[in-house]
Amino acid sequence: MKPIAAETQNATLSYEQAGVNYDLIDPLKVSAQRAAAATSGHLAAHGFSEVKASRGESAYVVDVGPFYIASIVECLGSKAIVADEMAALTGRSWYASIAQDTIAMAVNDLITVGATPLVVQAYWAAGGSDWFGDAQRAQALVEGWKRACDVCGVAWGGGETPALAGIVEGGRIDLAASCTGLINPKERLSVGDRLSPGDAIVLLDSSGIHANGLSLARKLVERLPQGWLTPVQPGLSYGEALLAPTVLYSPVTEALWRAGIVPHYCANITGHGWRKLLRHPAAFTYRIHTVPPVTPVLAFIQQHAHQDDREAYSTLNMGAGFALFVEAADAQRTVEIAQSLGIGARVAGIVEAGPKQLLIEPLGIRFGDDDLQLR
């Protein structure tokens, strides 16, 4: 690997410098949402209607009468490139791991609205037919995909496996999943209409970078003395740490329902980092008094990218993968349920009346309404 100049080595590396600029992406999302909203009337021809509050949320919800149906489509992003690079260096297939990441990207969004995942569909678009000829890699993808479906109790309905030479780079694959879920009974719907001052903010731990911020992580490897094999801690390389599979949070939300706890709102902490805690459209102040431990790979990225806390928390999950906004009386029980399933959790903050802002008090960070524009 060619060494880079010291001044570059010590410069701050932002997500935008890594090739992802949300200031360019988000306006398209807003425009698409407005056009999509204009199509909702077509549901009436079938006797159905949309849940308008789900527009701009992580999953779209349709009222079909006795229950709601929720749906989502998500892609893995560039984490497959890390898996390919590490396979070349280690001789090990990482596709079972990134299969779980892909399922998690869809399922963890779907459950934010209170849905039970029912069916997952696969989209595996390769750069050519030869990709599927590596039987070990292909079988690892199949096995990991099924295992993740089993954890979530979701049926794998089918999928599409196009060979897109000239569109997808040769030797690469683009992984995506769609998921459909059921909200039944309707009281399980969680689109924020019950969110109110006094609600507690419970944060569920992440396992690492999950599947967001990989463009930054891949750009950073250029600065590392041993590339992907640079130790994050003894016995754990940078590439291996990045490939820790994303936590599947649907077992927690299902267990909460069985315990009689219905979150008032949920946020999947993915792109935009902790700014996702500002996703609800209403004006509330979210005051964080306790932050989770930062996973070693994220602390490593922040250190070597020379990011201050505000930059890091605006991009990466920094140890928190999912947020549950629940009644204060349910907060500790929510933590205990997550922990009983092997997922770290903590009561991290409170919702207050006030201007729309996120205050991460232990770090002195403030994000305001203008820091997240998704609608």
C-alpha positions in Angstrom: 0.0 0.0 0.0 1.4 3.4 -1.0 2.2 5.6 2.0 0.4 8.9 2.2 1.7 12.2 3.3 1.8 13.1 7.0 -0.5 16.1 6.5 -3.1 13.9 4.9 -2.6 11.2 7.5 -3.4 13.7 10.3 -6.3 15.5 8.5 -9.9 15.0 9.5 -11.7 12.5 7.3 -15.4 13.2 7.0 -18.2 11.1 5.5 -18.5 13.6 2.7 -14.8 13.3 1.8 -15.4 9.5 1.6 -17.9 10.1 -1.1 -21.3 10.4 0.7 -22.9 13.8 0.9 -26.3 13.7 2.5 -26.8 17.4 1.5 -27.1 16.1 -2.1 -28.9 12.8 -1.3 -31.6 14.1 1.1 -33.3 16.6 -1.3 -34.0 13.7 -3.7 -35.5 11.7 -0.9 -37.8 14.6 0.1 -38.8 15.1 -3.6 -39.5 11.4 -4.0 -41.6 11.4 -0.8 -43.7 14.2 -2.1 -44.3 12.5 -5.4 -45.0 9.2 -3.7 -47.5 10.8 -1.3 -49.5 11.9 -4.4 -50.0 8.2 -5.3 -51.6 7.2 -2.0 -55.1 7.7 -3.4 -54.7 4.6 -5.6 -55.2 2.5 -2.4 -58.8 3.7 -2.2 -59.6 1.7 -5.3 -58.9 -1.4 -3.3 -60.7 -0.2 -0.2 -57.5 0.5 1.7 -55.8 3.7 2.9 -52.3 4.7 4.0 -51.3 5.6 7.5 -50.2 9.2 6.7 -48.0 9.4 9.7 -45.8 6.6 8.3 -44.7 8.9 5.4 -41.1 9.7 6.0 -40.7 7.0 8.6 -38.5 3.9 8.2 -41.4 1.8 6.9 -44.6 2.5 5.0 -47.9 1.4 6.6 -51.2 0.6 4.9 -54.5 0.2 6.7 -56.3 -2.9 5.3 -59.1 -2.9 7.8 -58.6 -5.4 10.6 -54.9 -4.8 10.7 -52.0 -2.8 9.2 -49.4 -4.0 6.7 -45.9 -2.5 6.7 -43.2 -2.7 4.1 -39.7 -1.7 3.5 -36.8 -2.2 1.0 -33.1 -1.7 2.0 -29.7 -2.5 0.6 -26.5 -3.5 2.3 -24.3 -0.9 0.7 -20.6 -1.3 0.3 -20.0 -3.7 3.2 -19.7 -6.5 0.6 -16.5 -4.9 -0.6 -15.0 -5.3 2.9 -16.0 -9.0 2.8 -14.4 -9.5 -0.5 -11.1 -7.8 0.5 -11.0 -9.8 3.7 -11.7 -13.0 1.9 -8.7 -12.4 -0.4 -6.5 -11.7 2.7 -7.7 -14.5 5.0 -9.1 -17.2 2.7 -12.3 -17.1 4.8 -15.8 -16.4 3.5 -17.6 -13.6 5.3 -20.9 -13.8 3.3 -22.9 -15.5 6.1 -22.2 -12.4 8.2 -23.1 -9.8 5.5 -26.2 -11.8 4.7 -27.4 -11.0 8.3 -26.4 -7.4 7.8 -28.7 -7.2 4.7 -31.7 -8.8 6.5 -31.0 -6.5 9.5 -31.1 -3.4 7.3 -34.7 -4.2 6.3 -36.0 -5.8 9.5 -34.6 -3.2 11.8 -36.4 -0.5 9.8 -39.7 -2.5 9.6 -40.0 -2.9 13.3 -39.8 0.8 14.0 -43.5 1.1 13.2 -44.5 -1.8 15.4 -44.6 -4.5 12.8 -43.9 -8.2 13.1 -41.7 -9.2 10.2 -43.5 -11.8 8.0 -41.8 -12.2 4.7 -38.3 -11.3 3.3 -37.4 -11.2 -0.4 -33.8 -11.2 -1.6 -32.2 -9.2 -4.3 -28.7 -10.3 -5.2 -27.3 -8.5 -8.2 -23.9 -9.7 -9.3 -21.4 -8.2 -11.8 -21.6 -11.3 -13.9 -22.7 -14.9 -13.8 -19.2 -16.0 -12.6 -19.9 -14.6 -9.2 -22.4 -17.4 -8.6 -19.9 -20.0 -9.6 -18.0 -19.7 -6.3 -19.9 -22.4 -4.5 -18.4 -21.8 -1.1 -19.2 -18.1 -1.1 -22.7 -18.6 -2.6 -23.6 -21.2 0.0 -22.3 -19.0 2.8 -24.7 -16.3 1.6 -27.6 -18.7 1.5 -26.9 -20.2 4.9 -26.4 -16.8 6.6 -29.6 -15.4 5.0 -31.6 -18.4 6.3 -30.1 -18.2 9.7 -31.0 -14.5 10.0 -34.6 -15.3 8.9 -34.8 -17.9 11.6 -33.7 -15.5 14.3 -36.4 -13.0 13.2 -39.1 -15.7 12.7 -39.6 -14.5 9.1 -40.3 -16.5 6.0 -37.9 -16.2 3.0 -40.3 -15.9 0.1 -38.0 -15.7 -2.8 -35.9 -13.2 -4.7 -34.0 -12.1 -7.8 -30.4 -13.0 -8.8 -29.6 -10.8 -11.9 -26.1 -10.8 -13.5 -25.6 -7.1 -14.3 -22.3 -6.9 -16.1 -21.6 -3.3 -17.0 -23.8 -2.1 -14.2 -22.4 -3.9 -11.1 -18.6 -4.1 -11.1 -17.2 -7.4 -12.1 -16.5 -9.7 -9.2 -18.9 -7.7 -6.9 -22.4 -8.2 -5.7 -25.1 -5.7 -4.6 -27.2 -7.2 -1.8 -30.7 -5.9 -0.9 -33.8 -7.1 0.9 -37.5 -6.2 1.0 -39.6 -7.0 4.0 -43.3 -7.1 4.7 -44.8 -7.1 8.1 -48.0 -7.2 10.0 -49.2 -4.8 12.7 -51.9 -6.8 14.5 -53.6 -5.8 16.7 -53.6 -2.2 15.5 -52.6 -1.0 18.9 -49.1 -2.0 18.1 -48.7 0.8 15.6 -45.8 3.0 16.5 -45.5 6.1 14.3 -45.0 8.7 17.0 -48.5 9.9 17.7 -48.1 8.9 21.4 -44.7 10.3 21.9 -44.8 12.9 24.7 -42.7 14.8 27.2 -41.6 12.5 30.1 -41.0 9.5 27.8 -37.8 7.6 28.4 -35.2 7.0 25.7 -33.8 3.4 25.8 -30.8 2.7 23.6 -30.0 -0.8 22.5 -26.3 -1.6 21.9 -24.8 -2.0 18.5 -22.3 -4.7 17.6 -20.0 -2.3 15.7 -20.4 -0.3 12.6 -23.4 -2.3 11.4 -23.9 -1.5 7.7 -23.7 2.3 7.7 -20.5 4.4 7.4 -18.7 1.8 5.4 -17.7 4.4 2.7 -15.8 6.2 5.5 -14.4 3.0 6.9 -13.1 1.9 3.5 -11.6 5.3 2.8 -9.8 5.2 6.1 -8.0 1.9 5.3 -5.7 4.0 3.0 -4.2 5.5 6.1 -3.7 2.3 8.1 -0.2 0.8 8.2 -1.4 -2.8 7.6 -4.6 -2.0 5.8 -7.5 -4.2 6.6 -5.2 -6.3 8.9 -4.3 -3.4 11.1 -5.1 -4.4 14.7 -8.0 -2.7 16.4 -7.2 -4.5 19.6 -5.1 -7.7 20.2 -6.4 -10.5 18.1 -8.9 -8.4 16.2 -8.1 -6.8 12.8 -9.8 -3.7 11.4 -11.4 -5.7 8.6 -12.7 -8.4 10.9 -14.1 -5.8 13.4 -16.0 -4.1 10.5 -17.6 -7.4 9.5 -19.2 -8.0 12.9 -22.8 -8.7 11.8 -25.5 -6.1 12.5 -27.7 -6.9 15.6 -31.2 -8.1 14.7 -33.5 -6.2 17.0 -36.9 -7.8 16.1 -36.7 -10.3 19.0 -36.6 -7.4 21.4 -39.7 -5.7 19.9 -41.6 -8.9 19.8 -40.7 -9.7 23.5 -41.8 -6.2 24.5 -45.2 -6.8 23.0 -45.6 -10.0 24.8 -44.7 -8.1 28.0 -47.4 -5.5 27.3 -45.0 -2.7 26.4 -45.8 -0.7 23.2 -43.1 1.8 22.3 -44.4 5.3 21.6 -41.7 5.7 18.9 -38.6 3.9 17.6 -35.6 4.9 15.6 -33.1 2.7 13.8 -29.8 4.4 14.2 -28.3 4.0 10.8 -27.3 6.7 8.3 -27.0 10.1 9.9 -25.8 8.5 13.1 -27.4 9.9 16.3 -29.2 12.6 14.3 -31.8 9.8 13.7 -33.0 10.5 17.2 -34.5 13.6 15.7 -36.6 11.7 13.1 -40.0 12.4 14.7 -41.5 15.5 12.9 -42.8 17.2 16.1 -40.8 19.6 18.2 -39.3 17.9 21.2 -36.0 18.1 23.1 -34.3 14.8 23.5 -31.9 15.0 26.5 -29.3 12.2 26.7 -27.7 11.8 30.1 -26.0 8.4 29.6 -24.2 7.2 26.5 -23.3 3.6 25.7 -19.7 2.4 25.5 -18.3 3.0 22.0 -17.4 -0.3 20.3 -13.7 -0.6 19.7 -13.9 -0.4 15.9 -15.9 2.9 16.1 -13.5 4.4 18.6 -10.7 3.3 16.2 -12.4 5.0 13.2 -12.9 8.2 15.1 -9.3 8.3 16.3 -7.7 7.6 12.9 -10.1 9.7 11.0 -9.4 12.5 13.5 -13.1 13.3 14.0 -14.4 15.2 16.9 -17.3 13.8 18.8 -19.9 15.9 16.9 -18.7 14.6 13.5 -18.5 11.0 14.8 -22.0 11.0 16.4 -23.5 12.6 13.3 -22.2 9.8 11.1 -21.8 6.6 13.1 -23.9 4.7 15.6 -21.2 5.1 18.2 -22.4 2.1 20.2 -26.2 2.6 20.0 -28.0 0.7 17.2 -31.6 1.2 18.0 -33.7 3.7 20.1 -37.0 2.9 21.9 -39.1 5.8 23.3 -41.3 4.3 26.0 -43.3 5.4 29.0 -40.9 6.1 31.9 -42.6 3.4 34.0 -41.7 0.8 31.3 -38.1 1.9 30.8 -36.3 -0.4 33.2 -38.4 -3.4 32.2 -37.5 -2.6 28.6 -33.8 -2.7 29.4 -34.2 -6.0 31.3 -36.1 -7.6 28.3 -33.4 -6.6 25.9 -30.6 -7.8 28.2 -32.4 -11.2 28.7 -32.0 -11.6 24.9 -28.3 -10.9 25.0 -28.6 -7.3 23.8 -27.1 -4.6 25.9 -29.4 -1.7 26.8 -29.7 1.3 29.0 -32.0 4.1 29.9 -30.2 6.9 28.2 -32.4 10.0 28.3 -35.7 11.7 28.4 -38.1 13.4 26.0 -38.9 17.0 27.0 -41.1 19.8 25.8 -39.1 22.4 24.0 -37.4 23.2 20.6 -36.5 20.3 18.4 -33.0 19.4 19.4 -30.9 16.5 20.6 -28.6 17.2 23.6 -26.0 14.6 24.3 -25.0 16.1 27.6 -22.0 13.9 28.6 -20.3 15.0 25.3 -21.5 18.6 25.1 -23.1 17.9 21.7 -26.2 19.6 20.3 -28.0 18.7 17.1 -30.9 20.9 16.0 -33.8 20.7 13.6 -31.6 21.8 10.7 -29.2 18.9 11.2 -31.7 16.3 9.9 -34.0 17.0 6.9 -35.7 13.8 5.8 -39.2 15.1 5.0 
